[in-house]
Amino acid sequence: MPAPAAPQFDHWYSYDEMSQYLRGVEAACGDRCRLNVLGKTPEGREIWLAEVTDRTVDADPDARPAFFVHANIHAKELAGTTSSLKLIHDLLTNSVEGVDTMELLRRVVFYVIPRLNPDGAEFALSTGGEIRSRIEEAREPNCLYQHDVDGDGAIVSMRIERPDGEYRAHPKDSRILIPREDDDHEGVFYAVYPEGLIADWDGGEFRHCARSHDFNRNWPANWHQEHEQGGAGDFPFSEPEMRALADFVYSHQNIFGILGFHCGSSAILMPPSTGSVDDINRADLKVFRKLGERAAKLTKLKLLPTVDYRSADAPQVSLKGHSADWGYQHLGLFHFEIEQGNVYNAAGVPTEEIFAAEAEKRHEFMVDAMRYHEEHPEYEMFIDWHEFEHPQLGKVEIGGWKKYWMINPAFKELRERIAPGAAQFIAEYAAQHPHLAISDLEADAVGDGIYRVRARVMNRGALPTNISERGKVLRALKPVTVELVAGEDVEVLSRGRHRSISHLAPHQRTEELEWFVHAEPGTTLTVTAASQKGGVAERSAVLDQ
């Protein structure tokens, strides 16, 4: 069977390129990778979900323990798509260091959404305009909406020289605009707007009136309305892409781990997103830190609770409706986000330095970003300011950053360290899944056609069948069940065929389970055990003649 092509790390994938790559992987590895359509976007694009597992094994893949990965929930964070494709490739080609992924795929199914938000990503990539997840540009009177005014194929920024402008040129590079200080009285100042047109303009003041959606504030955990949490949407899972994800996750109770790929100042993020780490069960916090420190070591990124993902002079983060809290609070899972980096990291500025710097020092990082742009002119990250006769505003200057370049890491770092490190972490994490087995099975004759059947069920995995202590209190999580399977000619003389037993800790074995049956010699009896997160195990015995 041919190996799938390796993903490319020299540009960001368009929707069509990503779709073509995924179809090629499915064609090359049809027995281990199947594409499903999670749903369709408002603009009619299919949201791809790759199901990666070994289908040559008899067991139903949806009954196997599952690891769930989603990426590119934020439109501009295109590196998440690339890292997801790298994960799929490495799993299918056994390219993860220290993990036999061929064996792992016989036990685990990976559900991977490389691009949850294809509409937003396509807007970001094709225009360079400003967008979080989705943007609804208002066409109300005096509202500016994004538009490629000068027709160069990019939507960047407009600056207009005004005495009350809030920005001024950086003293080291006039292309860079920085906020005006209160004591700035001399010099040239600019009002800065998105490149665009003004709807039904009356010649007076105007503003950008767009409604911005942030899908990573649309999860149900601690959800607040938009006036309290920007981008939250109308209600939890209100956006079609998010609702499709929710329908899938809640109908797949076999999911035991979740990770989201993001872009921003590089870090490994764990819950909580609001409140305090004291809100996390102590035993669960220990597991979070153990797993997270491994992710940090493999990617060379720092592990942080989301509430501490901030500059030293900023207040504690408090994000409502965030994915990490949903994954832990609502699903009882150890949910992580990998923030893969931004333009400052790409330019060589570590996240620790960004977070430690005072506001004035952070302006200097823009100089580093401009140097990075000059070192890579082929990326066309920045458009030099140039005069243009705006059809409504008259003379303006158009230029600035294509916005998606500001929020993605360097290709080299992504290719050599972040994406392979993330793939290894995900594979190692998944390999710890709860793993049911029938460790003992005996059937002994005790009388005329009477047999005593004894069995023990064991969790051979490194995670408990309840995954977390939080999971134990969730109604959706069912206990481990055991069943004695036999034909209608077998009479069970003692307890019923079905048992519910408590959850099993790592490497824990149950007490002996016992049945008495009346059956003919040579009859085959099977004991099966099932766990939502730990899969299905079975073992058979033939009654002595």
C-alpha positions in Angstrom: 0.0 0.0 0.0 1.5 3.4 -1.0 2.4 5.8 1.8 0.4 9.1 2.0 2.3 12.2 0.9 3.8 14.3 3.7 2.1 17.7 4.3 3.8 20.8 3.1 5.4 23.4 5.4 6.1 26.2 2.9 2.7 27.8 2.7 -0.7 27.7 4.4 -3.3 25.3 2.9 -6.3 26.7 1.1 -9.5 24.8 1.5 -9.2 23.2 -1.9 -5.6 22.1 -1.2 -6.5 20.7 2.2 -9.4 18.8 0.7 -7.2 17.4 -2.1 -4.6 16.3 0.4 -7.1 14.6 2.6 -8.7 12.8 -0.4 -5.2 11.6 -1.4 -4.6 10.2 2.1 -7.9 8.4 2.0 -7.1 7.0 -1.4 -3.7 5.7 -0.3 -4.8 4.4 3.1 -8.4 3.5 2.8 -8.4 0.8 5.4 -6.9 3.2 8.0 -8.2 6.6 7.0 -11.8 7.5 6.1 -13.2 10.9 5.5 -16.5 11.9 6.9 -18.4 15.2 6.5 -19.0 16.7 9.9 -21.4 19.2 8.5 -21.6 22.1 6.0 -20.7 25.8 6.6 -23.0 28.7 5.8 -21.0 29.2 2.6 -21.5 25.5 1.6 -18.0 24.1 2.4 -17.8 20.6 3.9 -16.2 20.3 7.3 -13.9 17.3 7.0 -13.4 14.8 9.8 -10.7 12.2 9.2 -11.3 8.9 11.1 -7.9 7.3 11.5 -7.8 3.7 12.8 -7.1 0.2 11.5 -10.4 -1.0 10.0 -9.0 -4.5 9.2 -9.5 -5.4 12.9 -12.9 -7.0 13.5 -14.0 -4.6 16.3 -16.3 -1.8 15.5 -14.1 1.4 15.3 -16.7 3.5 17.1 -16.5 1.1 20.1 -12.8 1.7 20.4 -11.3 4.4 22.7 -11.1 7.6 20.7 -8.9 10.7 20.7 -10.5 13.9 19.3 -8.4 16.7 17.7 -9.8 19.9 16.3 -8.0 22.8 14.6 -8.4 26.2 12.9 -11.4 27.2 15.0 -10.1 30.7 14.6 -9.9 31.8 11.0 -6.4 33.2 10.9 -4.8 30.3 12.8 -3.9 28.3 9.7 -0.9 26.4 11.3 -3.4 24.3 13.1 -4.5 22.7 9.9 -0.9 21.9 8.9 -0.2 20.3 12.3 -3.4 18.2 12.0 -2.3 16.9 8.6 1.1 16.1 10.1 -0.6 14.2 12.9 -2.6 12.2 10.4 0.4 11.5 8.2 2.6 10.4 11.2 0.0 8.1 12.6 -0.5 6.4 9.2 3.2 6.1 8.4 4.4 4.9 11.8 6.6 8.0 12.0 6.0 8.9 15.7 9.2 8.4 17.7 8.8 5.8 20.4 5.2 4.8 19.5 4.2 1.9 17.3 1.3 3.7 15.7 0.4 0.6 13.6 -0.4 -1.2 16.8 -2.0 1.8 18.4 -4.4 2.2 15.5 -5.7 -1.3 16.1 -6.8 -0.2 19.5 -7.6 3.5 19.2 -9.6 5.6 16.7 -8.5 9.2 16.1 -11.1 11.7 15.0 -9.3 14.7 13.5 -10.9 17.9 12.2 -8.1 19.8 10.4 -10.2 22.9 9.7 -13.3 23.4 11.8 -13.9 26.9 10.3 -13.2 26.7 6.6 -15.3 29.8 5.7 -13.3 32.0 8.0 -10.0 30.5 7.1 -10.7 31.0 3.4 -11.6 34.7 4.0 -8.4 35.2 6.1 -6.1 33.5 3.6 -7.6 34.9 0.4 -8.0 38.5 1.6 -5.6 39.1 4.5 -8.5 40.9 6.2 -9.4 41.0 9.9 -11.5 38.1 11.3 -11.7 36.1 14.4 -13.9 33.1 13.5 -16.7 34.7 11.5 -17.4 38.4 10.8 -20.8 39.9 9.9 -20.0 43.2 8.2 -22.8 45.7 8.8 -24.2 47.7 5.9 -25.9 50.2 8.2 -25.5 54.0 7.6 -22.0 55.2 8.4 -20.7 51.7 9.0 -17.3 50.9 7.4 -17.1 47.4 6.1 -13.9 45.6 4.9 -13.4 45.7 1.1 -10.4 45.6 -1.2 -10.6 49.3 -2.1 -7.4 49.5 -4.2 -8.0 46.2 -6.0 -4.6 44.7 -5.2 -6.2 41.4 -3.9 -5.6 42.2 -0.2 -7.6 43.8 2.5 -5.2 45.5 4.9 -5.5 48.9 6.7 -6.1 52.6 5.9 -4.4 55.4 7.7 -5.5 59.0 7.5 -3.4 61.9 8.9 -5.4 63.6 11.6 -4.4 65.8 14.5 -6.6 63.7 16.8 -5.3 60.4 15.5 -4.6 57.7 18.0 -1.5 56.3 16.3 1.9 57.6 15.3 4.8 56.1 13.4 7.4 54.0 15.3 10.6 56.1 15.7 12.7 53.2 14.4 10.5 52.3 11.4 7.8 54.6 10.0 5.9 51.7 8.5 5.0 50.5 12.0 2.2 52.3 13.8 2.1 52.4 17.6 -0.5 53.9 20.0 -0.1 57.6 20.7 0.8 58.5 24.3 -1.0 61.1 26.3 2.0 63.5 26.2 2.4 63.2 22.4 1.8 66.7 21.2 4.2 67.1 18.3 4.4 65.1 15.0 2.2 63.3 12.6 -0.7 61.3 14.0 -3.0 58.9 12.2 -6.5 57.5 12.4 -6.4 53.9 11.4 -9.3 51.8 9.9 -9.7 48.5 8.1 -9.4 48.9 4.4 -13.0 49.3 3.2 -16.0 51.3 2.2 -18.6 53.2 4.2 -22.3 52.2 3.8 -24.7 55.1 3.2 -22.2 57.6 4.4 -23.5 61.1 5.3 -20.0 62.6 5.5 -19.7 62.6 9.2 -18.1 60.2 11.7 -18.0 56.5 10.7 -16.9 53.3 12.4 -16.4 49.6 11.8 -19.7 48.2 13.0 -19.1 44.5 12.2 -20.2 41.7 14.6 -17.3 39.4 15.4 -17.9 35.8 16.3 -15.4 33.8 18.3 -16.2 30.1 18.2 -13.9 29.5 21.1 -16.3 31.5 23.3 -19.3 29.5 22.0 -18.8 26.4 24.1 -21.4 25.9 26.9 -19.0 25.9 29.9 -19.4 29.2 31.8 -21.0 30.7 28.7 -21.9 34.4 29.0 -23.8 36.7 26.6 -21.9 38.9 24.1 -22.1 42.0 26.2 -20.1 40.1 28.9 -17.9 38.0 26.7 -17.1 39.3 23.2 -17.8 36.9 20.3 -19.9 34.5 22.4 -22.7 34.1 19.9 -26.4 34.0 20.6 -26.3 30.8 22.7 -23.9 27.9 23.3 -23.2 26.0 20.1 -25.2 28.6 18.2 -22.9 28.6 15.2 -23.4 25.8 12.6 -19.8 24.6 12.7 -19.9 24.4 16.5 -23.2 22.6 16.6 -22.0 20.0 14.1 -19.0 19.4 16.4 -21.2 19.1 19.4 -23.5 16.6 17.7 -20.5 14.5 16.9 -18.8 14.6 20.3 -22.0 14.0 22.3 -22.9 11.0 20.1 -19.4 9.5 20.5 -19.0 8.7 24.1 -15.9 6.7 23.3 -13.8 9.9 23.3 -11.4 9.9 26.1 -9.0 12.8 25.2 -9.3 16.1 23.4 -6.7 18.6 22.0 -7.2 21.8 20.1 -4.6 23.4 17.8 -4.4 27.2 18.1 -2.0 30.0 17.3 -0.8 32.7 19.6 2.1 33.3 21.9 3.5 29.8 22.0 2.3 27.7 25.0 0.6 24.5 26.1 -2.7 25.5 27.8 -4.8 23.6 30.2 -7.9 24.5 32.2 -9.2 26.6 33.9 -10.1 29.4 31.5 -11.8 31.3 34.3 -11.6 31.1 38.1 -8.6 29.3 39.6 -6.7 26.0 39.4 -8.2 25.4 42.9 -11.4 24.7 41.0 -9.9 21.5 39.5 -9.9 18.3 41.5 -6.5 17.7 43.1 -6.0 14.3 41.6 -7.1 15.6 38.2 -4.7 18.5 38.5 -1.9 16.1 39.1 -2.7 14.3 35.8 -3.1 17.6 33.9 0.3 18.6 35.0 1.9 15.3 34.2 0.5 15.1 30.7 1.0 18.8 30.1 4.7 18.8 31.1 5.2 16.0 28.6 3.6 18.1 25.9 5.8 21.0 26.9 9.0 18.9 26.8 8.2 17.5 23.3 7.2 20.8 21.8 9.6 23.0 23.9 6.6 25.2 24.9 5.7 26.2 28.4 2.7 24.7 30.2 0.2 27.3 31.6 -3.3 27.3 33.0 -5.3 29.4 30.6 -6.0 31.9 33.3 -2.3 32.7 33.4 -1.9 33.1 29.6 -1.2 36.8 29.8 1.3 39.6 30.2 2.7 40.3 33.6 0.9 43.7 33.8 -2.4 42.3 32.6 -5.2 41.0 34.9 -5.8 37.2 35.2 -7.5 35.8 32.1 -11.2 35.1 32.4 -12.6 33.5 29.3 -16.3 32.4 29.3 -17.5 29.7 27.0 -14.0 28.3 26.4 -13.1 24.9 25.0 -10.8 23.7 27.8 -13.3 24.2 30.5 -16.0 22.5 28.4 -13.7 19.5 27.9 -13.0 19.1 31.6 -16.2 20.4 33.3 -18.7 18.9 30.8 -17.0 15.9 29.5 -14.6 15.0 32.3 -11.6 14.8 30.0 -8.1 16.2 30.1 -8.3 18.8 27.4 -5.3 20.8 26.1 -4.7 23.5 23.6 -1.4 24.0 21.8 -0.8 27.6 21.0 1.8 27.2 18.2 3.2 30.7 18.0 2.8 34.1 16.3 4.9 36.5 14.2 6.9 37.6 17.3 7.9 34.0 18.1 8.6 33.5 14.4 10.9 36.6 14.6 12.8 35.0 17.5 11.1 36.6 20.5 10.2 34.0 23.2 6.8 34.1 24.7 8.3 34.6 28.2 9.9 37.8 26.9 6.7 39.0 25.4 4.7 38.3 28.6 7.4 39.9 30.8 7.8 43.1 28.8 6.2 46.4 29.7 3.9 48.0 27.2 6.6 50.3 25.8 9.0 47.4 25.2 6.3 45.4 23.4 6.4 48.1 20.7 9.9 46.9 19.9 8.7 43.5 19.0 7.0 45.0 16.0 10.5 46.0 14.7 11.5 42.3 15.1 8.4 41.3 13.1 9.3 43.8 10.3 12.7 42.3 10.2 11.2 38.9 9.8 9.1 40.2 6.9 12.1 41.6 5.2 13.9 38.2 5.6 11.0 36.5 3.9 9.8 38.8 1.1 8.3 35.7 -0.6 5.6 35.5 2.0 4.3 39.1 1.2 3.3 39.6 4.8 3.3 43.4 4.8 2.1 45.8 2.1 4.0 49.1 2.1 1.9 52.2 2.7 0.9 53.9 -0.5 -1.4 56.8 -1.3 -4.7 56.0 -2.8 -7.7 58.2 -3.8 -10.5 56.6 -1.8 -13.9 57.0 -3.5 -15.4 58.4 -0.4 -12.6 59.7 1.9 -10.3 61.2 -0.7 -6.6 60.8 -0.1 -5.7 57.9 2.2 -2.7 55.6 2.7 -3.4 51.9 2.3 -1.0 49.3 3.7 0.0 47.2 6.7 0.0 43.5 7.7 -2.0 40.8 6.1 -3.6 39.8 9.4 -3.1 36.0 9.3 0.6 36.4 9.2 0.6 38.0 12.6 -0.9 34.9 14.3 1.0 32.0 12.8 4.5 30.5 13.7 7.5 30.2 11.4 7.3 27.3 9.0 10.7 26.0 10.1 9.7 25.9 13.8 6.4 24.3 12.9 8.0 21.6 10.7 11.0 20.7 12.9 9.6 21.0 16.4 6.0 22.0 17.1 4.0 19.8 14.7 6.1 16.6 15.2 6.3 17.2 18.9 2.5 17.7 19.1 2.0 14.5 17.1 4.2 12.5 19.4 2.4 13.9 22.5 -1.0 13.0 21.1 0.2 9.5 20.2 1.7 9.0 23.7 -1.4 10.5 25.4 -3.6 8.2 23.3 -1.5 5.2 24.1 -2.4 5.6 27.8 -6.1 5.0 27.1 -8.1 2.8 29.4 -8.0 -0.7 27.9 -10.4 -3.4 29.1 -9.3 -7.0 29.0 -10.7 -10.3 30.4 -7.7 -11.3 32.4 -9.0 -14.6 33.7 -11.7 -17.0 32.5 -12.4 -20.5 33.8 -15.3 -22.9 33.4 -15.3 -25.9 35.7 -17.8 -28.8 35.8 -19.3 -29.1 39.3 -22.2 -31.6 38.6 -24.2 -33.3 35.9 -24.3 -30.6 33.2 -23.6 -27.9 35.8 -20.6 -25.6 35.3 -19.1 -22.8 37.4 -17.9 -19.9 35.3 -15.4 -17.5 36.8 -13.8 -14.4 35.3 -12.0 -11.2 36.1 -12.0 -7.9 34.2 -8.9 -5.7 34.1 -8.0 -2.3 32.9 -4.6 -2.6 31.3 -4.5 1.1 30.4 -2.7 4.0 32.2 -5.9 6.0 32.5 -8.9 4.9 34.6 -12.1 4.0 32.8 -13.7 7.1 34.2 -10.7 9.1 32.9 -10.9 11.8 35.6 -12.4 12.2 39.1 -14.6 14.8 37.5 -15.9 12.1 35.1 -17.3 10.1 38.0 -20.0 12.7 38.7 -21.1 13.1 35.2 -24.4 11.5 34.3 -23.4 10.6 30.7 -20.5 8.4 31.9 -21.8 4.8 32.4 -20.1 2.2 34.5 -18.2 -0.8 33.1 -20.6 -3.6 32.1 -19.9 -7.4 31.9 -22.1 -10.0 30.1 -22.0 -13.7 29.9 -22.9 -14.5 26.3 -24.3 -17.9 25.5 -27.0 -19.5 23.3 -30.6 -20.1 24.3 -29.8 -23.7 25.2 -27.7 -22.4 28.1 -29.6 -21.9 31.4 -28.0 -19.4 33.8 -28.7 -20.8 37.3 -27.4 -18.0 39.5 -27.2 -14.3 38.8 -28.3 -12.7 35.6 -26.1 -12.6 32.6 -25.5 -8.8 32.8 -23.4 -7.1 35.5 -22.5 -3.4 36.1 -19.3 -3.0 38.0 -17.4 0.0 39.3 -14.9 2.0 37.2 -11.4 0.5 37.1 -8.3 2.4 37.9 -5.1 1.9 35.8 -4.0 -1.8 36.0 -6.9 -2.6 38.4 -8.5 -6.0 38.2 -12.0 -6.8 39.4 -12.9 -9.2 42.1 -13.9 -12.6 40.7 -17.1 -12.6 38.8 -19.1 -15.9 39.0 -22.0 -17.6 37.2 -23.4 -21.1 37.4 -24.9 -22.5 34.2 -26.5 -25.6 32.9 -25.3 -26.5 29.5 -24.1 -29.4 27.3 -20.4 -30.3 27.1 -18.7 -28.6 24.2 -20.8 -25.5 24.5 -18.8 -22.2 24.0 -19.4 -19.4 26.5 -18.1 -15.9 26.1 -17.6 -13.2 28.6 -17.6 -9.6 27.3 -16.8 -6.4 29.1 -17.5 -2.9 27.8 -16.6 0.6 28.8 -17.5 3.8 27.0 -13.9 5.0 27.2 -12.0 1.7 27.5 -13.4 -0.3 24.6 -14.7 -3.8 24.5 -13.0 -7.0 25.5 -14.1 -10.6 25.2 -12.8 -14.1 25.9 -14.3 -17.5 25.3 -14.1 -20.9 26.9 -15.4 -24.3 25.7 -17.1 -26.4 28.4 -15.3 -29.7 29.1 -16.7 -32.8 27.5 
